[in-house]
Amino acid sequence: MNQTKKFAALLLALLMALALAACGQDAGGDVWAGAEYSADAELGEGAKSITVAVTAGEKTVNLTIRTDADNLRAALEPLGLIAGEESEFGLFINSVNGIAADYDADGYYWALYIGGEYASTGVDSTPVEDGGEYALVREAA
C-alpha cells in the first residue's frame, strides 16, 4: 500500500510540473521573446490614425498606426506587423508583431477584435477608419 501511495504522489507531482510548464509557455515571457515591439509604439505615415492592441499571454502592446490604407491588412502588412498564409478567405494570420500562433502545433490562433467586439471579417475586408480601435489577440482554441 505504501508503494502505491508513493507512486500516486510521484505521478501527481509530475502532472503538476507539466501543467505549470505548459502555463509558463504562454504567460507572456516566452511568446514575447521574438516580438518586434515589446512596448507601445507609433508607426507609419498617413492621414488616418488607428490603434492596434497586440495581446499574447498576460501582456498587451498598443501600437498607434498612421496610414492611408483602406483595409487593415494594407495598414499592417507593409509595416511587418502581420504575416500569414493566403486562403480562400484572405490572409490567415499566423504571426503578429513577430509572435507566432500555430493552431496545429500549439492550439493558438490570432483573433481579430474591432472596437472590443470579436470581428466577423478578416484583415483583408476590415476597413480602416480614422480613430478605429482594433485588437489582435493570441487565443487558445
HELIX and SHEET records of a PDB file:
HELIX    1   1 ASN A    2  GLN A   25  1                                  24    
HELIX    2   2 LEU A   72  LEU A   76  1                                   5    
HELIX    3   3 GLU A   77  LEU A   79  5                                   3    
HELIX    4   4 TYR A  103  ASP A  106  1                                   4    
SHEET    1   A 6 ALA A  41  GLY A  44  0                                        
SHEET    2   A 6 LYS A  59  THR A  67  1                                        
SHEET    3   A 6 LYS A  48  ALA A  56 -1                                        
SHEET    4   A 6 GLU A 133  ALA A 140  1                                        
SHEET    5   A 6 TYR A 108  ILE A 114 -1                                        
SHEET    6   A 6 GLU A 117  TYR A 118 -1                                        
SHEET    1   B 3 ILE A  82  SER A  87  0                                        
SHEET    2   B 3 GLY A  90  VAL A  96 -1                                        
SHEET    3   B 3 ILE A  99  ALA A 100 -1                                        
END                                                                             
